[in-house]
Amino acid sequence: MNRKKTFGQIIITAMFVWSALLCHFEASSQKEEGNIIEALMFWFFGLTALLGAFRFKIAEVIENFINYKNQSKK
């Protein structure tokens, strides 16, 4: 499926990446202060932000997998 990339999608993707970076830096500082639980939480939040940035690629991989499974059933 070809998806037209709009300016809004590009901005939101950039903000997901920016949020992931901020979460990583906050997690690093929390780890240095000894707050391991908070650091792990911030790294988890950063991971989910990165997954949000790659949402279209993830959807494409899933779509290709479903199409492959449907093709192999025939």
Long-range contacts (C-beta under 8 A, 24 or more apart in sequence): 1-60, 1-63, 3-56, 9-56, 13-53, 16-49, 16-50, 16-52, 16-53, 17-49, 17-50, 17-53, 19-45, 19-46, 19-49, 20-46, 20-47, 20-49, 20-50, 20-53, 21-46, 22-46, 23-49
